[in-house]
Amino acid sequence: MAISIKTLLDNGAERLSLSVVSGGDHLDRKLQETAMNRPGLALTGFFQYFANHRLQIFGLAEFTYLKSLPAEEMRLRIEALFEQQVPGIVVTRNRRVPREIIEMAERYKVPVMRTPMVTMNFMNECTVLLEKLTAPHERIQGTTMEIMGIGVLLRGDPGIGKSETALSLIERGYSLVSDDVTEIRRSSRGRIVCWASEITRYHMEIRGLGIIHVPSLFGVSSIRRQTELDLVIELRLPTGEEDRTGVSPQTVSLMGVQIPCIAIPVRSGRDMANIVEVAALNQKLKELGHDAAKELDDRIISRLTGGRDRHG
């Protein structure tokens, strides 16, 4: 998935400390790859394996080499680079951009940007951002919370109490990621990352009350910009067929990733926030290797088969 230089700037100008030096009218140039390239070999005239679809990064090595060349030779090498139709150039460490680069950028309609960041730090941060911007994502119904480091997605029919449960959890000191609608993507580590859309971020809809701005009421610690998803909780009306042991865990597939899923029946007077909190903490224990349901099941089977109870 290609993105424009403008999209990169809109989402990362502050994070990457990027400013446009030249070519501000040509920010529609496309980045075809998330990787970046340092054009050291290209500046020597070797273009056989030149990654011309990538953002080109000029750091200390590139500038040191260019300064070692006679003025006319430097101009020819820079022009040869721009002839490859690179999508954009970033100059690191806030170095002054040579006049020759600015002239060629204007001629070939290539944006040139500058950052005070060290070259390697910039490339690491920019790679993460580009992977996020180019990763496929979906929009799903549900309210997402972060509870002691565990990302929890609350799902259920409209009016079942997702937002009210989330509000009670916020009052207990936990953090809201998104209300009602959650954006998700699959990270390079194979995890599902959740966040809120820009329009609804930090807001909640409470039936009978309306829209509230969460950080204004509960402080900045009450919100998270994004979280990795660890558990899906389905809030539903009682059916009489709910799992009572947890020995056979269920999962739900989101973007090809299997996420643990439990169904919790909603009844009048039941403290749903407390149950969701315990479910999240229990999931955290499972990730640490402590599965209470399985341990009890093993103990019962051991007792029934006449084996020695390894738990005493």
C-alpha positions as CSV (number, residue, x, y, z in Angstrom):
1,M,0.0,0.0,0.0
2,A,1.6,3.3,-1.2
3,I,1.2,6.5,0.8
4,S,2.1,10.1,-0.1
5,I,4.7,12.3,1.4
6,K,1.9,14.5,2.6
7,T,0.4,11.6,4.6
8,L,3.8,11.0,6.2
9,L,4.0,14.6,7.2
10,D,0.4,14.8,8.4
11,N,1.0,11.9,10.7
12,G,4.6,12.3,11.6
13,A,5.8,15.9,11.3
14,E,5.8,16.4,15.0
15,R,7.0,12.9,16.0
16,L,9.8,13.0,13.5
17,S,10.5,16.8,13.8
18,L,10.2,17.1,10.0
19,S,10.0,20.4,8.1
20,V,9.8,20.9,4.4
21,V,12.8,22.7,2.9
22,S,11.8,22.5,-0.8
23,G,9.2,20.9,-3.0
24,G,6.2,21.7,-0.8
25,D,4.0,21.7,-4.0
26,H,4.9,18.1,-4.7
27,L,4.0,16.3,-1.5
28,D,1.7,14.0,-3.5
29,R,4.8,11.9,-4.5
30,K,4.2,8.3,-3.4
31,L,6.3,6.1,-1.1
32,Q,6.1,2.5,-2.5
33,E,8.0,0.9,0.4
34,T,8.2,1.3,4.2
35,A,12.0,0.8,4.1
36,M,14.3,3.7,3.6
37,N,17.6,4.0,1.7
38,R,20.9,5.8,2.2
39,P,22.1,6.6,-1.3
40,G,25.9,6.3,-0.6
41,L,26.5,3.9,-3.5
42,A,24.2,5.9,-5.8
43,L,26.2,9.1,-5.3
44,T,29.3,7.2,-6.5
45,G,27.4,6.5,-9.8
46,F,26.4,2.8,-9.0
47,F,22.7,2.4,-9.7
48,Q,22.4,-1.3,-10.4
49,Y,20.6,-2.1,-7.2
50,F,19.4,1.4,-6.3
51,A,16.1,1.4,-4.3
52,N,14.6,4.4,-6.1
53,H,11.1,3.9,-4.7
54,R,12.2,4.5,-1.2
55,L,12.6,7.7,0.8
56,Q,16.3,8.7,0.5
57,I,18.1,9.7,3.7
58,F,21.1,12.0,3.7
59,G,23.3,11.6,6.8
60,L,26.9,12.3,7.8
61,A,28.4,9.8,5.4
62,E,26.5,11.2,2.3
63,F,27.4,14.8,3.1
64,T,31.1,13.9,3.8
65,Y,31.4,12.2,0.5
66,L,29.7,15.0,-1.5
67,K,32.0,17.6,0.1
68,S,35.0,15.6,-1.1
69,L,34.0,16.1,-4.7
70,P,34.8,19.1,-6.9
71,A,31.8,21.4,-7.3
72,E,30.8,20.4,-10.8
73,E,31.2,16.7,-10.1
74,M,29.1,17.0,-7.0
75,R,26.4,18.6,-9.1
76,L,26.4,15.8,-11.6
77,R,26.2,13.1,-9.0
78,I,23.2,14.8,-7.3
79,E,21.5,15.2,-10.6
80,A,22.0,11.6,-11.5
81,L,20.3,10.7,-8.2
82,F,17.3,12.8,-9.0
83,E,17.0,11.4,-12.5
84,Q,16.0,8.1,-10.8
85,Q,12.7,9.7,-9.8
86,V,13.1,9.3,-6.1
87,P,9.9,10.1,-4.1
88,G,11.6,12.3,-1.5
89,I,14.7,13.2,0.4
90,V,15.3,13.7,4.2
91,V,18.4,15.5,5.5
92,T,19.2,14.6,9.1
93,R,20.9,16.4,12.0
94,N,19.5,19.7,10.8
95,R,22.3,20.1,8.3
96,R,22.1,22.9,5.8
97,V,20.8,21.6,2.5
98,P,23.2,22.3,-0.4
99,R,22.0,24.7,-3.0
100,E,22.5,21.9,-5.7
101,I,20.0,19.6,-4.0
102,I,17.4,22.3,-3.7
103,E,17.8,23.3,-7.4
104,M,17.5,19.6,-8.5
105,A,14.5,19.1,-6.2
106,E,12.7,22.0,-7.9
107,R,13.6,20.8,-11.3
108,Y,12.5,17.2,-10.8
109,K,9.6,18.1,-8.4
110,V,10.9,16.1,-5.5
111,P,10.1,17.3,-1.9
112,V,13.1,17.8,0.4
113,M,12.7,17.7,4.2
114,R,14.9,18.2,7.2
115,T,15.0,16.8,10.7
116,P,17.3,17.5,13.8
117,M,17.2,13.7,14.6
118,V,20.3,11.5,14.3
119,T,20.1,9.5,11.1
120,M,19.7,6.0,12.7
121,N,17.1,7.2,15.2
122,F,15.1,8.9,12.4
123,M,15.2,5.8,10.3
124,N,14.0,3.6,13.1
125,E,11.1,5.9,14.1
126,C,10.1,6.6,10.5
127,T,10.0,2.8,9.7
128,V,7.7,2.2,12.6
129,L,5.4,5.0,11.4
130,L,5.4,3.9,7.8
131,E,4.5,0.3,8.8
132,K,1.6,1.6,10.8
133,L,0.4,3.9,8.0
134,T,0.6,1.2,5.3
135,A,-0.7,-1.8,7.3
136,P,-4.2,-3.0,6.4
137,H,-6.7,-2.0,9.0
138,E,-10.4,-2.6,9.8
139,R,-13.1,-0.9,11.8
140,I,-15.1,-3.0,14.2
141,Q,-17.9,-2.4,16.7
142,G,-16.7,-2.5,20.3
143,T,-15.3,-0.5,23.2
144,T,-11.6,-1.0,24.0
145,M,-10.0,-0.6,27.4
146,E,-6.5,-1.1,28.8
147,I,-6.6,-2.8,32.2
148,M,-3.3,-3.2,33.9
149,G,-1.5,-3.6,30.6
150,I,-4.2,-5.9,29.2
151,G,-6.0,-4.7,26.1
152,V,-9.7,-5.7,26.4
153,L,-12.4,-5.3,23.6
154,L,-16.0,-5.2,24.9
155,R,-18.5,-6.3,22.4
156,G,-22.2,-6.8,22.4
157,D,-25.6,-5.6,21.1
158,P,-26.4,-1.9,21.3
159,G,-27.6,-0.9,24.7
160,I,-26.1,-4.0,26.5
161,G,-23.9,-1.8,28.6
162,K,-20.5,-1.6,27.0
163,S,-19.9,2.1,27.6
164,E,-21.4,2.0,31.1
165,T,-19.1,-0.8,32.0
166,A,-16.1,1.0,30.5
167,L,-17.1,4.2,32.5
168,S,-17.0,2.2,35.7
169,L,-13.6,0.8,34.8
170,I,-12.3,4.3,34.1
171,E,-13.5,5.4,37.6
172,R,-11.4,2.5,39.0
173,G,-8.3,4.0,37.3
174,Y,-8.1,2.1,34.1
175,S,-7.8,3.7,30.6
176,L,-10.1,4.1,27.6
177,V,-8.7,3.5,24.1
178,S,-11.9,3.8,22.1
179,D,-15.7,3.8,22.6
180,D,-18.2,2.0,20.5
181,V,-16.1,1.9,17.3
182,T,-12.5,0.6,17.3
183,E,-9.9,0.7,14.6
184,I,-7.6,-2.4,14.4
185,R,-4.6,-3.5,12.4
186,R,-2.2,-6.4,12.5
187,S,1.3,-5.4,13.6
188,S,4.6,-6.8,12.3
189,R,4.8,-8.9,15.5
190,G,1.5,-10.6,14.6
191,R,-0.5,-8.7,17.3
192,I,-3.7,-6.8,16.9
193,V,-3.3,-3.1,17.7
194,C,-6.4,-1.1,18.6
195,W,-7.0,2.7,18.5
196,A,-9.8,5.2,18.1
197,S,-10.7,7.2,15.0
198,E,-9.5,10.8,15.1
199,I,-13.1,12.1,15.2
200,T,-14.2,10.2,18.3
201,R,-10.9,9.9,20.2
202,Y,-11.2,10.5,23.9
203,H,-15.0,10.8,23.8
204,M,-17.7,8.5,25.1
205,E,-21.4,8.3,24.6
206,I,-23.4,7.5,27.7
207,R,-27.1,6.8,27.2
208,G,-29.2,9.4,28.9
209,L,-26.2,11.6,29.5
210,G,-24.8,12.2,26.0
211,I,-21.2,12.8,24.9
212,I,-18.5,13.3,27.5
213,H,-14.8,14.1,27.1
214,V,-13.0,11.5,29.2
215,P,-9.7,13.2,30.0
216,S,-11.4,16.5,31.0
217,L,-13.4,14.6,33.6
218,F,-11.0,11.9,34.7
219,G,-7.5,13.3,33.8
220,V,-5.0,12.3,31.1
221,S,-4.2,8.9,32.8
222,S,-7.8,7.8,31.9
223,I,-7.0,7.5,28.1
224,R,-4.5,5.6,25.9
225,R,-3.9,6.4,22.3
226,Q,-3.6,2.7,21.4
227,T,-3.2,-0.8,22.9
228,E,-2.4,-4.3,21.8
229,L,-5.5,-6.6,22.1
230,D,-5.2,-9.5,24.6
231,L,-8.9,-10.4,25.3
232,V,-12.3,-10.1,23.7
233,I,-15.3,-10.0,26.1
234,E,-18.8,-10.6,24.6
235,L,-21.5,-9.0,26.8
236,R,-24.8,-10.8,26.2
237,L,-28.1,-11.7,27.7
238,P,-28.2,-15.0,29.7
239,T,-28.9,-18.1,27.7
240,G,-28.3,-20.8,30.3
241,E,-25.5,-22.2,28.3
242,E,-22.6,-20.1,29.6
243,D,-19.2,-21.7,30.3
244,R,-18.9,-22.3,34.1
245,T,-15.4,-23.7,34.3
246,G,-13.2,-22.0,31.6
247,V,-11.5,-25.3,30.9
248,S,-12.2,-25.0,27.2
249,P,-11.1,-21.5,26.2
250,Q,-12.7,-19.9,23.1
251,T,-11.1,-17.6,20.6
252,V,-12.2,-15.2,17.9
253,S,-10.3,-14.4,14.7
254,L,-9.5,-10.8,14.0
255,M,-7.5,-10.1,10.8
256,G,-6.2,-13.7,11.0
257,V,-5.1,-13.5,14.6
258,Q,-6.8,-15.7,17.2
259,I,-7.7,-13.7,20.3
260,P,-9.0,-15.3,23.6
261,C,-12.7,-14.6,23.9
262,I,-15.1,-15.1,26.8
263,A,-18.9,-14.5,27.0
264,I,-20.2,-12.8,30.1
265,P,-24.0,-12.8,30.7
266,V,-25.5,-9.4,31.7
267,R,-28.0,-9.4,34.5
268,S,-29.7,-6.6,36.5
269,G,-27.6,-5.7,39.5
270,R,-24.5,-7.5,38.4
271,D,-21.3,-5.6,38.8
272,M,-20.0,-6.0,35.2
273,A,-17.0,-3.7,35.7
274,N,-15.8,-6.0,38.5
275,I,-16.2,-9.1,36.4
276,V,-14.5,-7.6,33.4
277,E,-11.6,-6.4,35.7
278,V,-11.2,-10.0,37.1
279,A,-11.4,-11.4,33.5
280,A,-8.5,-9.1,32.4
281,L,-6.4,-9.9,35.4
282,N,-7.1,-13.7,34.9
283,Q,-5.9,-13.3,31.3
284,K,-2.8,-11.6,32.6
285,L,-2.1,-14.6,34.9
286,K,-2.6,-17.0,31.9
287,E,-0.1,-15.1,29.9
288,L,2.3,-15.6,32.8
289,G,1.7,-19.3,32.7
290,H,-0.9,-19.6,35.6
291,D,-4.2,-21.1,34.4
292,A,-6.5,-21.6,37.4
293,A,-9.1,-23.6,35.5
294,K,-6.6,-26.0,34.0
295,E,-4.9,-26.5,37.3
296,L,-8.1,-27.3,39.1
297,D,-9.1,-29.7,36.3
298,D,-5.8,-31.5,36.5
299,R,-6.2,-31.8,40.3
300,I,-9.7,-33.3,40.0
301,I,-8.6,-35.8,37.3
302,S,-5.6,-36.8,39.4
303,R,-7.8,-37.4,42.5
304,L,-10.4,-39.4,40.5
305,T,-7.8,-41.6,38.9
306,G,-6.2,-42.3,42.2
307,G,-3.0,-40.3,41.4
308,R,-1.2,-38.2,43.9
309,D,-2.3,-34.6,44.0
310,R,0.7,-32.7,42.9
311,H,-0.7,-29.5,44.6
312,G,-0.8,-31.2,48.0
